[in-house]
């Protein structure tokens, strides 16, 4: 059995690239009077996300997934909520910074997979525009971007329409 393990390890060393996966998560409260921006796409709705930035929890979770894959922490390290000069910053700017970090590491995104958890508004009609927006922001072909939404079936803060949650996975290739 040990001989097999050594063969697998020696083959791994010969791979021309390093494949990584990162996981991201974000949650924001909904509030009246703010724009609802999801994945860089503005949705006409009377509530938006409460947050230090524009509150785009989709971009935030994708950025955290990318940073996790390259072992660079999370966006709060680079864009702390205590920095008042960043108040209202566009999440697309946050994504640009994360993509610069990726480039410095000679890495590229292979694929992103995003699941938004929201009770309202209904997100299904926005799948394609959000997917297209994410594709543009993260410079990926649309077939490498997965976006979907689920509800909480009326349970908890999300189920009452008080908040949204977003989960993201990003696969990254270094080298």
BAFI-3210 file (N, C-alpha, C; in Angstrom, 3 decimals, decimal comma, padded with zeros to 6 digits):
// residues 175
n [1|2|3|4|5|6|7|8|9|10|11|12|13|14|15|16|17|18|19|20|21|22|23|24|25|26|27|28|29|30|31|32|33|34|35|36|37|38|39|40|41|42|43|44|45|46|47|48|49|50|51|52|53|54|55|56|57|58|59|60|61|62|63|64|65|66|67|68|69|70|71|72|73|74|75|76|77|78|79|80|81|82|83|84|85|86|87|88|89|90|91|92|93|94|95|96|97|98|99|100|101|102|103|104|105|106|107|108|109|110|111|112|113|114|115|116|117|118|119|120|121|122|123|124|125|126|127|128|129|130|131|132|133|134|135|136|137|138|139|140|141|142|143|144|145|146|147|148|149|150|151|152|153|154|155|156|157|158|159|160|161|162|163|164|165|166|167|168|169|170|171|172|173|174|175]
n.u [000,823|001,967|003,677|002,002|001,069|003,408|003,811|001,593|002,107|004,533|003,634|001,931|003,717|004,691|002,724|001,755|000,533|-001,098|-003,951|-006,618|-009,245|-011,669|-013,855|-016,619|-018,639|-021,381|-023,526|-026,191|-028,245|-031,499|-032,752|-034,876|-034,786|-032,268|-030,305|-030,765|-028,338|-027,035|-024,543|-023,384|-025,468|-028,208|-031,284|-034,657|-036,184|-037,772|-036,168|-032,771|-029,406|-028,054|-025,026|-021,459|-020,299|-021,620|-023,170|-023,305|-023,651|-023,250|-021,011|-019,203|-019,086|-018,055|-015,559|-014,401|-014,244|-012,378|-010,137|-009,783|-009,008|-006,468|-005,215|-005,331|-006,803|-009,700|-012,154|-012,623|-010,188|-008,798|-010,587|-011,681|-014,538|-014,307|-012,979|-013,767|-013,430|-014,031|-016,725|-019,706|-018,469|-018,197|-018,855|-017,731|-015,292|-013,987|-013,832|-012,087|-009,681|-009,241|-008,894|-006,530|-004,776|-004,894|-003,734|-001,118|-000,277|000,025|-002,196|-005,370|-008,921|-010,791|-013,452|-016,591|-019,092|-022,166|-024,546|-027,374|-029,309|-032,475|-035,598|-037,185|-036,665|-038,138|-035,682|-035,152|-035,990|-033,829|-031,545|-029,995|-029,142|-027,623|-025,712|-024,419|-023,388|-021,629|-019,876|-018,678|-017,521|-015,687|-014,188|-014,685|-015,723|-019,220|-020,058|-018,509|-019,465|-021,664|-024,832|-027,380|-030,438|-031,967|-034,671|-035,647|-037,899|-039,607|-038,426|-036,612|-034,519|-033,877|-035,968|-038,069|-037,667|-035,815|-033,125|-030,379|-028,442|-025,345|-023,512|-020,429|-018,243|-015,012|-012,900|-009,470|-006,575|-003,196|-000,171]
n.v [-001,204|001,244|001,685|002,388|004,878|006,425|006,470|007,937|010,400|011,094|011,367|013,546|015,624|016,032|017,352|020,081|022,263|023,801|022,965|024,446|024,906|027,090|028,313|030,450|032,672|034,740|037,030|039,313|041,824|042,838|046,016|048,888|051,362|051,047|050,179|047,081|045,008|042,325|040,149|042,096|043,029|045,155|044,968|045,809|046,640|047,286|047,019|046,734|045,549|045,872|047,246|047,899|048,363|048,398|046,287|043,900|040,796|038,532|038,967|039,399|036,862|035,290|036,529|035,968|033,182|032,922|034,168|032,397|030,099|030,794|031,138|033,638|034,872|036,830|039,162|041,197|041,718|043,248|045,205|046,624|046,954|049,027|051,061|054,076|055,435|053,714|053,470|052,588|051,581|050,130|046,752|045,618|046,890|045,767|043,156|043,619|044,194|041,711|040,124|041,264|040,392|037,676|037,555|038,404|036,170|034,489|033,054|031,706|031,842|028,936|028,057|029,211|028,682|029,519|029,925|031,530|032,350|033,231|034,659|036,618|039,154|036,976|035,124|033,624|034,737|036,371|034,908|034,573|037,293|037,902|035,869|036,522|039,036|038,317|036,737|038,673|040,444|038,729|037,903|035,537|032,834|032,381|029,717|028,820|029,810|029,333|029,985|030,070|029,945|029,490|028,997|029,644|028,465|029,950|029,931|031,249|034,310|034,804|033,498|035,094|037,260|039,116|039,016|037,913|035,140|034,019|031,526|030,406|028,717|028,496|027,378|027,280|027,741|027,550|028,533]
n.w [000,000|000,701|-001,430|-003,537|-002,615|-002,746|-005,500|-006,363|-005,164|-006,423|-009,058|-008,738|-008,245|-010,761|-012,118|-014,175|-013,049|-010,216|-008,574|-006,914|-004,451|-003,145|-000,564|-000,038|001,923|002,792|004,532|004,657|006,098|005,056|004,037|003,925|001,321|000,120|-002,752|-004,447|-005,189|-006,817|-007,528|-009,094|-010,564|-010,794|-009,186|-009,440|-006,653|-003,509|-001,259|-000,108|000,486|003,691|004,502|004,679|002,254|-001,075|-000,486|-001,921|-001,571|-003,112|-004,818|-002,735|-001,465|-003,541|-003,912|-001,401|-001,638|-003,713|-002,526|-000,411|-001,801|-002,655|-000,316|001,065|003,058|003,791|002,443|004,311|005,514|003,695|003,017|005,432|007,596|009,367|008,145|007,181|004,809|002,855|002,746|001,184|-001,078|-004,311|-004,912|-007,125|-007,348|-005,201|-006,185|-008,350|-006,993|-005,754|-008,032|-008,983|-006,987|-007,476|-010,017|-009,408|-008,057|-010,122|-010,927|-011,993|-012,393|-012,546|-012,356|-011,028|-008,557|-007,386|-004,793|-003,880|-001,071|-000,524|000,319|-000,715|-003,192|-005,705|-007,265|-009,519|-012,104|-012,601|-013,005|-015,454|-016,168|-013,852|-013,869|-016,286|-015,595|-013,472|-014,932|-016,554|-014,614|-013,289|-015,370|-016,920|-019,064|-019,695|-019,366|-017,327|-015,035|-012,474|-011,254|-008,882|-006,941|-003,756|-001,415|002,008|002,807|004,404|006,911|009,726|009,752|007,074|005,790|006,601|005,064|005,936|005,555|003,441|002,318|000,998|-000,682|-002,006|-004,257|-005,520|-008,056|-008,635|-010,630|-010,249|-011,687]
ca.u [000,000|002,831|004,251|000,998|001,064|004,587|003,591|000,628|002,810|005,502|002,877|001,413|004,813|004,916|001,633|002,245|-000,205|-001,602|-005,397|-007,106|-010,664|-011,962|-015,262|-016,969|-019,961|-021,710|-024,914|-026,498|-029,624|-032,196|-033,256|-035,544|-034,062|-030,967|-030,389|-030,492|-027,345|-026,636|-023,632|-023,129|-026,683|-029,196|-032,652|-035,640|-036,842|-037,757|-035,168|-031,427|-028,591|-027,376|-023,615|-020,450|-020,132|-022,938|-023,898|-023,449|-023,157|-022,848|-019,606|-018,415|-018,845|-017,154|-014,220|-013,878|-013,903|-011,121|-009,074|-009,554|-008,290|-005,047|-004,755|-005,113|-007,760|-011,042|-012,174|-012,594|-008,794|-008,377|-011,626|-012,296|-015,725|-013,942|-012,384|-014,880|-013,178|-014,559|-018,184|-020,448|-017,637|-018,796|-018,261|-016,924|-013,947|-013,435|-013,494|-010,883|-008,531|-009,043|-008,348|-005,120|-004,044|-004,855|-002,756|000,209|000,043|000,053|-003,316|-006,567|-010,139|-011,271|-014,912|-017,241|-020,428|-022,777|-025,925|-027,961|-030,459|-033,319|-037,043|-037,725|-037,595|-037,872|-034,421|-035,075|-036,023|-032,577|-030,408|-029,130|-028,422|-026,620|-024,641|-023,699|-022,647|-020,513|-018,952|-017,935|-016,732|-014,589|-013,509|-014,849|-016,808|-020,467|-020,183|-017,702|-020,133|-022,936|-025,571|-028,713|-030,981|-032,843|-035,387|-035,588|-039,240|-040,215|-037,760|-035,554|-034,429|-033,926|-037,325|-038,967|-037,290|-035,008|-031,714|-030,004|-027,177|-024,762|-022,401|-019,724|-017,053|-014,205|-011,728|-008,373|-005,387|-001,946|000,885]
ca.v [000,000|002,414|001,898|003,124|006,257|007,101|006,689|009,034|011,635|011,452|011,843|014,864|016,573|016,249|018,124|021,401|023,321|023,542|023,162|024,758|025,210|027,939|028,435|031,763|032,801|036,075|037,281|040,729|042,172|043,659|047,260|049,785|052,528|050,758|049,421|045,649|044,634|040,927|039,735|043,247|043,336|045,878|044,453|046,788|046,101|048,373|046,774|046,354|044,955|046,744|046,887|048,946|048,605|048,386|045,151|042,804|039,596|037,535|039,250|039,192|035,433|034,804|037,029|035,178|031,852|033,063|034,418|031,142|029,167|031,183|031,280|035,069|035,411|037,204|040,560|042,113|042,047|044,256|046,237|046,506|047,789|050,163|052,085|054,895|055,902|052,682|053,441|052,597|051,113|049,132|045,419|045,357|047,369|044,707|042,053|044,024|044,016|040,262|039,640|041,694|039,477|036,411|037,728|038,432|034,788|033,746|032,126|032,076|031,167|027,879|028,033|029,615|028,131|030,401|029,675|032,595|031,901|034,418|034,417|037,641|038,843|035,714|035,354|032,852|035,561|037,113|033,989|034,851|038,563|037,832|035,003|037,315|040,052|037,643|036,336|039,877|040,933|037,817|037,612|034,105|032,482|032,102|028,293|028,557|030,496|028,737|030,806|029,550|030,455|028,632|029,739|029,028|027,945|030,746|029,726|032,156|035,685|034,778|033,098|036,227|038,345|040,092|038,858|036,956|034,437|033,546|030,582|030,319|027,890|028,872|026,546|028,143|027,060|028,299|028,011]
ca.w [000,000|000,748|-002,756|-004,312|-002,141|-003,280|-006,930|-006,499|-004,801|-007,463|-010,209|-008,398|-008,398|-012,174|-012,704|-014,561|-012,378|-008,870|-008,586|-005,574|-004,304|-001,997|-000,199|000,478|002,548|003,291|004,911|004,871|006,420|004,065|004,604|002,978|000,856|-000,506|-003,997|-004,354|-006,196|-006,633|-008,590|-009,950|-011,316|-009,989|-009,264|-009,002|-005,467|-002,518|-000,207|-000,519|001,534|004,634|004,537|004,604|000,820|-001,721|000,085|-002,890|-000,911|-004,115|-005,137|-001,521|-001,218|-004,599|-003,586|-000,281|-002,151|-004,460|-001,550|000,310|-002,675|-002,740|001,067|001,320|004,016|003,355|002,002|005,454|005,807|002,723|003,006|006,758|007,813|010,225|007,284|006,707|003,436|001,955|002,879|-000,066|-002,193|-005,199|-004,755|-008,327|-007,017|-004,350|-007,100|-009,100|-006,081|-005,599|-009,301|-009,006|-006,109|-008,201|-011,094|-008,781|-007,699|-011,390|-010,817|-012,747|-011,959|-013,426|-012,327|-009,783|-008,336|-006,391|-004,372|-003,080|-000,295|-000,342|000,239|-001,603|-004,270|-006,390|-007,970|-010,766|-013,324|-012,734|-013,140|-016,609|-016,064|-012,785|-014,388|-017,290|-014,859|-012,790|-015,992|-016,953|-013,474|-012,974|-016,636|-017,167|-019,988|-018,967|-019,032|-016,128|-013,926|-012,087|-010,298|-008,584|-005,684|-002,948|-000,372|003,343|003,086|005,465|008,199|010,157|009,263|005,613|005,439|006,854|004,158|006,659|005,204|002,394|002,514|-000,252|-000,608|-003,284|-004,387|-006,681|-008,324|-009,082|-011,136|-010,100|-012,578]
c.u [000,857|003,433|003,286|001,000|002,240|004,411|002,630|001,311|003,788|004,790|002,361|002,500|005,060|003,815|002,125|001,518|-000,658|-003,081|-005,871|-008,600|-010,832|-013,462|-015,509|-018,400|-020,161|-023,196|-025,067|-027,975|-030,208|-032,738|-033,931|-034,580|-032,680|-031,206|-030,083|-029,587|-026,866|-025,778|-023,327|-024,331|-027,706|-030,597|-033,594|-036,465|-036,768|-036,745|-033,833|-030,679|-027,934|-025,918|-022,728|-020,217|-021,511|-023,767|-024,083|-022,837|-022,764|-021,377|-018,732|-018,092|-017,927|-015,719|-013,603|-013,497|-012,569|-009,957|-008,758|-008,738|-006,812|-004,462|-004,413|-006,188|-009,128|-011,081|-012,151|-011,185|-008,352|-009,344|-012,361|-013,495|-015,448|-013,334|-013,507|-014,662|-013,727|-016,087|-018,845|-019,666|-018,384|-018,084|-017,462|-015,489|-013,251|-012,995|-012,239|-009,636|-008,219|-008,436|-006,884|-004,265|-003,863|-003,771|-001,327|000,676|000,149|-001,020|-004,468|-007,748|-010,502|-012,796|-015,405|-018,654|-021,026|-024,204|-026,357|-029,171|-031,272|-034,784|-037,693|-036,611|-037,282|-036,695|-034,364|-035,138|-034,702|-031,352|-029,455|-028,439|-027,350|-025,437|-023,781|-022,827|-021,433|-019,443|-018,073|-017,003|-015,508|-013,869|-013,484|-015,890|-018,043|-020,597|-019,320|-018,256|-021,478|-023,575|-026,965|-029,168|-031,895|-033,589|-035,199|-036,955|-039,877|-039,542|-036,689|-035,608|-034,528|-035,345|-038,362|-038,638|-036,460|-033,538|-031,581|-028,654|-026,665|-023,570|-021,736|-018,536|-016,332|-013,082|-010,710|-007,234|-004,193|-000,926|000,569]
c.v [001,254|002,703|002,689|004,598|007,030|007,392|007,857|010,363|012,036|011,929|013,259|015,918|016,909|017,078|019,536|022,564|022,851|023,912|023,374|025,047|026,057|028,056|029,831|031,784|034,266|036,134|038,779|040,868|042,988|044,899|048,086|050,888|052,293|049,996|047,957|045,277|043,228|040,509|040,855|043,689|043,989|045,337|045,523|046,173|047,173|048,198|046,421|045,788|046,026|046,313|048,099|049,348|048,738|047,176|043,970|041,524|038,502|037,747|039,020|037,721|034,842|035,265|036,251|033,768|031,900|033,275|033,158|030,158|029,504|031,500|032,733|035,678|035,686|038,702|041,570|042,520|043,225|045,436|046,205|047,439|048,999|051,310|052,894|055,437|054,907|052,611|053,552|052,109|050,062|047,796|045,012|045,821|046,339|043,531|042,382|043,808|042,525|039,675|040,071|040,765|038,121|036,462|037,728|037,030|033,888|032,652|032,620|031,267|030,122|027,927|028,601|029,038|028,884|029,946|030,801|032,017|033,144|034,034|035,386|038,568|037,469|035,952|034,665|033,717|036,301|036,212|034,405|036,204|038,570|036,991|035,775|038,382|039,446|037,222|037,516|040,346|040,059|037,304|036,110|033,880|032,080|030,637|027,896|029,271|029,817|029,644|030,226|030,116|029,415|029,515|029,011|028,515|028,648|030,645|030,788|033,534|035,746|034,454|034,193|037,418|039,426|040,066|037,931|036,357|034,032|032,641|030,529|029,385|028,369|027,866|027,425|027,272|027,998|027,689|028,191]
c.w [000,000|-000,621|-003,637|-003,910|-002,710|-004,765|-007,160|-006,205|-005,897|-008,724|-009,964|-008,595|-009,862|-012,830|-013,014|-013,874|-011,005|-008,866|-007,159|-005,600|-003,046|-001,802|000,359|000,983|002,914|003,625|005,110|005,231|005,274|004,775|003,521|002,547|000,284|-001,793|-003,735|-005,512|-005,865|-007,812|-009,569|-010,755|-010,394|-010,262|-008,718|-007,867|-004,380|-001,385|-000,843|000,670|002,396|004,677|004,407|003,144|000,193|-001,291|-000,843|-002,328|-001,894|-004,468|-003,917|-001,302|-002,290|-004,299|-002,426|-000,718|-002,898|-003,499|-000,742|-000,509|-002,780|-001,362|001,416|002,214|003,428|003,110|003,145|005,859|004,933|002,652|004,344|006,934|008,702|009,412|006,630|005,299|002,408|001,972|001,503|-001,277|-003,025|-005,000|-005,987|-008,114|-006,127|-005,228|-007,907|-008,263|-005,923|-006,874|-009,480|-008,152|-006,796|-009,283|-010,546|-008,394|-008,927|-011,383|-011,680|-012,213|-013,003|-013,520|-011,011|-009,749|-007,159|-006,089|-003,449|-002,355|000,056|-000,475|-000,741|-002,031|-004,853|-007,342|-009,336|-012,029|-013,596|-012,916|-014,261|-016,519|-014,973|-013,246|-015,405|-016,612|-014,145|-013,793|-016,400|-015,828|-013,218|-014,218|-016,939|-018,256|-019,174|-018,568|-017,824|-014,895|-013,687|-011,046|-010,135|-007,252|-005,039|-001,967|000,946|003,760|004,279|006,821|008,474|009,537|007,744|005,164|005,667|005,945|004,808|006,245|004,003|002,774|001,140|000,042|-001,977|-003,163|-005,631|-006,834|-009,052|-009,590|-010,976|-011,040|-014,029]
res [x|x|x|x|x|x|x|x|x|x|x|x|x|x|x|x|x|x|x|x|x|x|x|x|x|x|x|x|x|x|x|x|x|x|x|x|x|x|x|x|x|x|x|x|x|x|x|x|x|x|x|x|x|x|x|x|x|x|x|x|x|x|x|x|x|x|x|x|x|x|x|x|x|x|x|x|x|x|x|x|x|x|x|x|x|x|x|x|x|x|x|x|x|x|x|x|x|x|x|x|x|x|x|x|x|x|x|x|x|x|x|x|x|x|x|x|x|x|x|x|x|x|x|x|x|x|x|x|x|x|x|x|x|x|x|x|x|x|x|x|x|x|x|x|x|x|x|x|x|x|x|x|x|x|x|x|x|x|x|x|x|x|x|x|x|x|x|x|x|x|x|x|x|x|x]
***
